[in-house]
Amino acid sequence: MRALYKAEEYLVRAERGAVILLIFAMVALSFMQVLLRLLLHSGIVWLDPLLRHMVLWAGLLGAALAARYSHHFALEAFVHLAPKGLRRPLEIFASVFTVAASALLFYAAWKFIRDEFAAGSVAFYIDRLAVKGGWVEIIIPAAFAMIGLHTLIGIFRPKDHLEGPF
């Protein structure tokens, strides 16, 4: 189990780094777009759709991080309000429910991405480069897989390993 916890910690570090990088990039690119519009009365056409997809990525990676630290779902409120004797069984039930829901959502998202690639949909163009919709939306099934994985590992994780993300 230690090796699994260690591997998960590397995944969490990558998720954290990606979220931080995405947020800094979104702020910088948004600021640049505002300046271009104010000063040059122009902007970069493809930047707004890129920023929207970056928000999607940051949000879903943040949801995966929240799942790692058991701060993700409203079911947790019921667990904390329950009597002490029922907390652990309710925690396990909530986790199993979350893993099952994540698996179903992963499957649906995977079919969606498969259809996006099959249809050849384009999310946006950068000059003549067509950025395929499937590539910018691939985070959807990936995030559900990470949420399910973090939650599944969390069932077996000792309580002393639930320190905060930062």
C-alpha positions as CSV (number, residue, x, y, z in Angstrom):
1,M,0.0,0.0,0.0
2,R,2.9,2.4,0.7
3,A,3.9,2.3,-3.0
4,L,0.4,3.1,-4.0
5,Y,0.2,6.0,-1.6
6,K,3.6,7.3,-2.9
7,A,2.5,7.0,-6.5
8,E,-0.7,8.9,-5.6
9,E,1.4,11.6,-4.0
10,Y,3.3,12.1,-7.3
11,L,0.0,12.3,-9.1
12,V,-1.3,14.9,-6.6
13,R,1.9,17.0,-7.0
14,A,1.4,16.9,-10.8
15,E,-2.3,17.9,-10.4
16,R,-1.3,20.7,-8.0
17,G,1.4,22.0,-10.4
18,A,-1.0,21.9,-13.4
19,V,-3.7,23.8,-11.5
20,I,-1.2,26.5,-10.4
21,L,0.3,26.7,-13.9
22,L,-3.2,27.0,-15.5
23,I,-4.3,29.7,-13.1
24,F,-1.2,31.8,-13.6
25,A,-1.4,31.3,-17.4
26,M,-5.1,32.3,-17.4
27,V,-4.5,35.4,-15.4
28,A,-1.6,36.5,-17.6
29,L,-3.4,35.7,-20.9
30,S,-6.6,37.4,-19.7
31,F,-4.6,40.5,-18.7
32,M,-2.8,40.5,-22.0
33,Q,-6.1,40.2,-23.9
34,V,-7.6,43.1,-21.9
35,L,-4.5,45.2,-22.7
36,L,-4.7,44.4,-26.4
37,R,-8.4,45.4,-26.5
38,L,-7.8,48.6,-24.6
39,L,-4.7,49.8,-26.3
40,L,-4.9,48.3,-29.8
41,H,-8.7,47.9,-30.0
42,S,-7.9,44.4,-31.0
43,G,-7.3,41.0,-29.5
44,I,-6.3,37.5,-30.2
45,V,-9.3,35.7,-31.7
46,W,-8.5,32.2,-30.4
47,L,-7.5,33.3,-26.9
48,D,-11.1,33.4,-25.5
49,P,-11.9,29.8,-26.4
50,L,-8.5,28.7,-25.1
51,L,-9.2,30.5,-21.8
52,R,-12.6,28.8,-21.5
53,H,-11.0,25.4,-21.9
54,M,-8.2,26.3,-19.4
55,V,-11.0,27.1,-16.9
56,L,-12.5,23.6,-17.6
57,W,-9.1,22.0,-17.0
58,A,-8.3,23.9,-13.8
59,G,-11.8,23.2,-12.4
60,L,-11.7,19.5,-13.1
61,L,-8.2,19.1,-11.8
62,G,-9.2,21.0,-8.7
63,A,-12.2,18.6,-8.3
64,A,-9.7,15.7,-8.4
65,L,-7.6,17.3,-5.8
66,A,-10.6,17.9,-3.6
67,A,-11.5,14.2,-3.9
68,R,-8.0,13.3,-2.7
69,Y,-8.5,15.3,0.5
70,S,-12.1,14.1,1.0
71,H,-13.5,17.6,0.6
72,H,-15.4,17.0,-2.6
73,F,-19.0,15.8,-2.2
74,A,-22.0,16.9,-0.2
75,L,-22.3,13.3,1.2
76,E,-19.5,14.3,3.5
77,A,-21.8,16.6,5.4
78,F,-24.1,13.7,6.3
79,V,-21.1,11.7,7.5
80,H,-19.9,14.4,9.9
81,L,-23.4,15.0,11.3
82,A,-23.9,11.3,12.0
83,P,-23.2,9.7,15.4
84,K,-19.6,8.6,15.9
85,G,-20.5,4.8,15.6
86,L,-21.9,5.3,12.2
87,R,-19.3,7.6,10.7
88,R,-16.9,5.0,9.4
89,P,-19.6,2.9,7.7
90,L,-21.1,6.1,6.2
91,E,-17.7,7.2,5.0
92,I,-17.1,3.9,3.2
93,F,-20.6,4.1,1.7
94,A,-20.1,7.6,0.5
95,S,-16.7,6.6,-1.0
96,V,-18.1,3.6,-2.7
97,F,-21.0,5.7,-4.1
98,T,-18.5,8.3,-5.3
99,V,-16.3,5.7,-7.0
100,A,-19.4,4.2,-8.7
101,A,-20.6,7.6,-9.8
102,S,-17.1,8.5,-11.1
103,A,-17.0,5.2,-13.0
104,L,-20.3,5.9,-14.7
105,L,-19.4,9.5,-15.5
106,F,-16.0,8.3,-16.8
107,Y,-17.7,5.9,-19.2
108,A,-20.1,8.6,-20.4
109,A,-17.3,11.1,-20.8
110,W,-15.1,8.5,-22.6
111,K,-18.0,7.9,-25.1
112,F,-18.3,11.7,-25.6
113,I,-14.6,12.1,-26.3
114,R,-14.7,9.2,-28.7
115,D,-17.6,10.8,-30.5
116,E,-15.8,14.1,-30.6
117,F,-12.8,12.6,-32.3
118,A,-15.0,10.6,-34.7
119,A,-16.9,13.7,-35.7
120,G,-13.7,15.6,-36.1
121,S,-15.0,18.6,-34.2
122,V,-12.8,21.6,-33.8
123,A,-12.7,23.6,-30.6
124,F,-11.0,26.6,-32.1
125,Y,-8.4,27.6,-34.6
126,I,-5.0,29.0,-34.0
127,D,-4.3,30.6,-37.4
128,R,-4.6,27.5,-39.6
129,L,-4.1,25.0,-36.9
130,A,-7.3,23.3,-35.9
131,V,-7.4,22.4,-32.3
132,K,-9.6,19.3,-32.1
133,G,-12.4,19.3,-29.6
134,G,-11.5,15.9,-28.3
135,W,-8.0,17.0,-27.2
136,V,-9.2,20.0,-25.2
137,E,-12.0,18.0,-23.6
138,I,-10.0,14.9,-22.8
139,I,-9.7,16.2,-19.2
140,I,-13.3,15.3,-18.6
141,P,-12.8,11.5,-18.5
142,A,-9.4,11.9,-17.0
143,A,-10.7,13.9,-14.1
144,F,-13.5,11.4,-13.4
145,A,-10.8,8.7,-13.4
146,M,-8.6,10.7,-11.0
147,I,-11.6,11.4,-8.7
148,G,-12.5,7.7,-8.6
149,L,-8.9,6.7,-8.0
150,H,-8.3,9.2,-5.2
151,T,-11.6,8.2,-3.6
152,L,-10.9,4.5,-3.9
153,I,-7.4,4.9,-2.4
154,G,-9.0,7.1,0.3
155,I,-11.1,4.2,1.6
156,F,-7.9,2.5,2.8
157,R,-5.9,5.6,3.7
158,P,-5.3,6.1,7.4
159,K,-6.9,9.3,8.7
160,D,-3.5,10.9,9.6
161,H,-2.7,11.1,5.9
162,L,-5.5,13.6,5.1
163,E,-3.5,16.8,5.5
164,G,-4.6,19.7,3.3
165,P,-3.4,20.3,-0.2
166,F,-1.2,23.2,0.6
